[in-house]
């Protein structure tokens, strides 16, 4: 009788939510990147995946799902089981989306943070064929030609557009935002002279900047970029705007807490993997602190959403 009671108790405790991670993961994990192939979020996710696979001892598939200003992929993940097998790659676009009143999925209400692993630096970039040699040239042109400056981005109504409009407002000019499906398309458009420029992450455009095919007019940062020491910051040029792009992972609300912690710890370990650290250093993604786990990342979510409420209000959204 005593053995039977012990057996039943062991079965009961094994079935509790806290034990759900015991066998996780039993099958492949899918990371949904809500942007096109070739952009910063796609490249970053694919860079950390091999290290994550080693830590979790599981196959991880990256699926690109662009559309809706980064919300198409978010909606897809919100409709999947809260079991840790479908992970959303989030960016600042999702913080901005959380501000807007609507009946669709909301990052703060429908998801829980896993971890932040990057805080990227953005630059004011123009194509090599553009006539602007410095930021003053760009601003002077913008003041003389309202809305004639065409700057591109991947998330209409999201990070790309808000970053562009915020910069334009602080610079005292008006720009026209041109949406593209991916970072790769934006680069091609800049190189072809179809648009003037973009507020793009420095990491993914550095080779083209070094080759002179894209020109960096300013770093949207507190300090100069070590790979581009001759490019002044926005602060140096009288524009108090230094916000960078967040990249991290989230899962659907309701995912067992111990499983979320397991994933957060796995991200931290993956970031220490030599292959990922090499990627970070080669792309200068180690300049700003990347890793933020669980509650710290949640606090950052709330701070960012509060900030973008003000920016969207000022931008007339």
N, C-alpha and C positions, 0 to 999 in steps of 0.2 A: 504493500500500500504506500509506504514511504517513497519507494522508487517511482511509483506511478505519479505521485504528487510532484516530485522533483522533475520528472519528465514533462509534465504539463506546464510547470512553471517555466522551464527552459524554453518550451515552444512559445509560451505567451510573451516572454521577454524578447525572444528573437523576432517576434512579429511587430514589436513596437517601432514607431517611426525612426527612432534613433539608430536602429540597426539596419536601416535601408541601404546604407553605404557599404555594408559588409561585402556584397557581391558586385558592387558598381565599379567599373562599367562592364556589363556582360555583352554588349554589342557596340557597334560604331556610334560615335557621337557626331552630331552635325552642328557646325558653326554657320549661322546665317549672317552673311555680310550684306547689309542693305544698300550696297553701292556696286558699281560696275567693276569689271576686271581692270587692273592696272593702276587704280587710285591708291592713295595712301592707306586707307582702311583695309583694302584688299591685300596689299603688299605686307602690311604689318601683321595681319591675321595669319597669312601663309608663312611668315617668317617664324612665328612662335609655335605653330602647330607641330613641327617635328619634335621640338623639345617637350611639348605637352604630351605627345603620343608616348614618349619614353617614360615620362613621369606617371601617366595614368595607365600605361600598358594597354592602350586601346587605339583602334583606328579612328582618326578624326577627318571628317570630310568637310571642306569649305564650299559652301553654296552661295553664289552671288544672286541677290534678289533686289536689284535697283528699282526705284520708282517711288512716287509720292513723297519726295523730299525725305527719304530714308524711312518712311513709315510702312511701306509695303512689306518689307522684311520683318518689321516689328509686329505688325498685325498677324503675320504668319506664325511667328513664335508664340504669340499670345494665345493662339488657337491650338497649340500642341500640348500634350500632357506635361504636367509639372514634375518631370522625372529626371531632369538633368541631362537628357539626351539631345535636346535642342537648345543651343546657346545663341544668344543674340550679341553680335559685335556692335557695341554702341559708341556713338560719338557725340560731340556737342550738339549736333543737329537734333538729337532726341531730347536734350534739355530744352531747346528752343520750342520743339513741338509740344512739350508738356505745358507750355504757357498758353497755347491757343485753345479756346473753347471749342469743343467738338464732341461727337459721339463715338469717336474711334478710340483705339487703345492709347493709354497714357503711361509713360515710363514710370512715374512715381507711384501710380496706383496699381499697375498690373505686373510690375517686375520687381525683383530684388537684385541688388548689386552682387557681383562675384568679386571683381577686382578691376582696378585701373592698371594698365601696364605701360601707357605712354602719355606724355604731355608734349605735343609737338610744337614747333615754332613755325609760324607763318610769315611769308614775305610778300611785299608788294612787287609783283613781277610783271614784266612786259616782254613781248616778243622782240627778238633781235632786230626786226625790221621796223619796229615802232620808233617814232622820232624823239622819244623822251630819253635824255641822258641821265637825268636825276629826278628826284621827287618834285622839285620845284617846277621843272618843265611840265610834268604831268598835271600838277595842281593849276598852274597858269593856264594850260590848255583847257582844263575842266571848267575854270571860271569864265573863260571866253566862249566856251562851246557847251552850254548846259545839255546834259544827257547824251552828248555825242561820244563820250568815253564808254567803250563796251568792255565790260569785265565779266568773265565767265565763272561758273561754279557748278557743282554737281547736285546741289540740294536747294531748289527753289523754295523760298520760305524757310529754309533751314540755315545751317551754319554758314555756308558759302555766301548766301545772299545777305544775311544779317551782318556778317563780317565786312562785306563790301559796302553796305549801306552805312554801317557804323563809322567806318573809315572815311567815307565820303562826307558824312555830316561833320565830323571833326575837322576835315580838311576844307570845309566850306564849298564843296562842289556837289554836282549831281551826276550820277553815273547810271548807265543802263545795264542791268544784270541779264546775262545771256546763259540760260541753263544748258548743260550738256550731260550726257549719261555717265561719263567716266572721266577720270583724270587723264587717261591716255588721249581721249578726244580733245580735251582742253589744251594739252600740250601741242597736239597737231594743229589746232586752230590758231594758237599763238605763233607757232613756227610759220604757218602759211599766211599770217597777216590778216586772218578773218576776224580776229578780235584784237583789242589793244593789249589786254593782259588778264591777270587773275590774282586773287589772294590765295596763293597755294602754299602747301607745306614745303619747306625748304628741302627736307630729306629726299623727297621723290623727284625734285627738279634740279638738284645740285649738279649732276653730270652735264645737263644742258646749259646751266649757268656757267660752269667752268669752261664749256666749249664756246661760249659767247653767243649761243643760239637763243638764250633767254637772258634778260637783263634784270638784275635785282636792284630795285630803287630804294628799298628800305626793309629792315627786319622789324616785324611787329613783336618787339621783345624789349626787356629791360636792359639787356646788354648785347653787344655785338656778337655775331655768330663766329665761332673760331675758324670755320672753313671759309668765311667771307669777311675777314677783318676790315676790309676797306668799305664795306657797305654800312652806312649809318643806321641807327635804329629810328623808329618813329618818334620816340621820346626826344632824341637828339634834334629832330627836325620839327619840334613843337607840337607833335600830335600825341596826346596822352592816351594811347591805346596799345596794350601789350598782351591781349588775351590770346592764348594758344588753343590748340585743338586736343581735346581729350579722346583717348581711345581705351576701351575696356570691354568687359563682358558682363552680361546680365542673364538671368534665367527667369522663367515665369514665376510669379508669386504663388506660393503654395508648395514650392520645391522644398523638401525636408532640409532644415537648417544644417544638419551635420553633413549633408551632401554638398550644400553651398560652400561650407567651410572647407570641405575636401577639395573642391574646385579652386577656391581662393588660394589655398596652400599650394596646389599644383601649379597655378600661374606663377606664384612667387619662385618656386623651385625651377620652373621652366625658364624664367628670366635669368637665372644663374647659369644656365647651360651655355657652354662655350660657343655653340653655333648661334644662339640668339644674341649673346653679348657681342659677338663679332658683327652681326647685323646692326645692332644698336650703335656701336662705335663707328662703323663705316658710314652710317647714315646720320650720325650726330644726334641720335635720339636719347642719348644718355645725359645730355646737357641739363635738362630739367628732370626733377624726380618723377619717376613714372609710377611705381607701385603704390597703390592704395587699396587695402582690403576692406571688405564688408562694411562695417559701420562708418569707417573713415570715408569710404567712397560714397556711401549714402549721404553723409554730411556735405560732401562736395557736390553731389547732385542737387541738393536743396539750395545751396549757395548759388550755383550756376543758374538754376531756374529763377531764383529771386532777381539775379542780375539781369537776365534776359527779359524779365517782365518790364523792367525799366527801359531797356534798349528798344524793345518792340513798341512800347508806348511812345517813345520819342520818335521812332521811325514811322509812326502812323499806322501800324498793323492792328 
